[in-house]
Amino acid sequence: MSNDTIAGSGLEKMFYGQILSILVIIPLVGWIAAIVGIVLFLVGLHEAAGADEGYRTAFYVEIGILVLSVLAVFIGVLSIVTSILSLVVIYLVCTTTAGLLEVKGDLGTAARGRFAWKFYGGCTALVVVCSILSLIPLVNILAMVVIVPASIASVVGGILLLIFLYRACKSLRY
């Protein structure tokens, strides 16, 4: 298989993993779907790592996120670190994929990927800053006012990322 096909196959697994992870909002069944989604996302990253080192780095960062997520149950501040590291994974996946798409000649999808991670990254950065500011008395009121629209924008960013993953996996596989 070519590197593009390997990357496309891995991206497809990441796409379905992300879709399953969204189902966490459904009681009981959602947690099972979310765990399957995380595993599928990791399998996709590992598979895509055969095509480019950027995916391998994202895989290792994602493993670190899982470890820190467990520790964040006991040390709440680590959840901010996991948010930042999640952004690093998004950056690595999107820029690595955009690079492969550019080489293939699919400049439109590559540009969408670069926009998606920047939009999502900006929203995530704003949410992280507001989370930190929410720890400061009086400033926390302003932070909460900003965090609501930023969180809604993050959902839009997540949808843009899903669309990018879907289009990229189709472009690279065929």
ChimeraX attribute file (.defattr): number of C-alpha atoms within 10 A of each C-alpha:
attribute: neighborCount
match mode: 1-to-1
recipient: residues
	/A:1	8
	/A:2	11
	/A:3	16
	/A:4	24
	/A:5	18
	/A:6	21
	/A:7	29
	/A:8	28
	/A:9	20
	/A:10	26
	/A:11	30
	/A:12	25
	/A:13	25
	/A:14	29
	/A:15	25
	/A:16	19
	/A:17	23
	/A:18	21
	/A:19	18
	/A:20	21
	/A:21	22
	/A:22	14
	/A:23	16
	/A:24	17
	/A:25	12
	/A:26	12
	/A:27	9
	/A:28	9
	/A:29	11
	/A:30	16
	/A:31	17
	/A:32	15
	/A:33	20
	/A:34	21
	/A:35	15
	/A:36	17
	/A:37	24
	/A:38	20
	/A:39	16
	/A:40	22
	/A:41	26
	/A:42	21
	/A:43	18
	/A:44	25
	/A:45	28
	/A:46	20
	/A:47	22
	/A:48	29
	/A:49	20
	/A:50	17
	/A:51	22
	/A:52	18
	/A:53	13
	/A:54	20
	/A:55	27
	/A:56	19
	/A:57	18
	/A:58	24
	/A:59	24
	/A:60	14
	/A:61	18
	/A:62	22
	/A:63	13
	/A:64	14
	/A:65	22
	/A:66	13
	/A:67	12
	/A:68	17
	/A:69	19
	/A:70	12
	/A:71	14
	/A:72	17
	/A:73	11
	/A:74	9
	/A:75	11
	/A:76	11
	/A:77	13
	/A:78	17
	/A:79	19
	/A:80	17
	/A:81	16
	/A:82	20
	/A:83	17
	/A:84	17
	/A:85	18
	/A:86	19
	/A:87	19
	/A:88	18
	/A:89	23
	/A:90	21
	/A:91	21
	/A:92	21
	/A:93	25
	/A:94	27
	/A:95	19
	/A:96	22
	/A:97	30
	/A:98	23
	/A:99	19
	/A:100	22
	/A:101	22
	/A:102	15
	/A:103	12
	/A:104	13
	/A:105	12
	/A:106	16
	/A:107	15
	/A:108	11
	/A:109	20
	/A:110	25
	/A:111	17
	/A:112	19
	/A:113	30
	/A:114	19
	/A:115	17
	/A:116	24
	/A:117	25
	/A:118	17
	/A:119	19
	/A:120	24
	/A:121	20
	/A:122	17
	/A:123	22
	/A:124	22
	/A:125	17
	/A:126	18
	/A:127	24
	/A:128	19
	/A:129	14
	/A:130	22
	/A:131	18
	/A:132	14
	/A:133	17
	/A:134	17
	/A:135	12
	/A:136	11
	/A:137	8
	/A:138	10
	/A:139	12
	/A:140	16
	/A:141	15
	/A:142	12
	/A:143	20
	/A:144	16
	/A:145	11
	/A:146	14
	/A:147	21
	/A:148	13
	/A:149	13
	/A:150	21
	/A:151	15
	/A:152	12
	/A:153	18
	/A:154	21
	/A:155	14
	/A:156	16
	/A:157	22
	/A:158	17
	/A:159	15
	/A:160	19
	/A:161	24
	/A:162	19
	/A:163	16
	/A:164	26
	/A:165	25
	/A:166	18
	/A:167	19
	/A:168	27
	/A:169	24
	/A:170	15
	/A:171	17
	/A:172	22
	/A:173	18
	/A:174	8
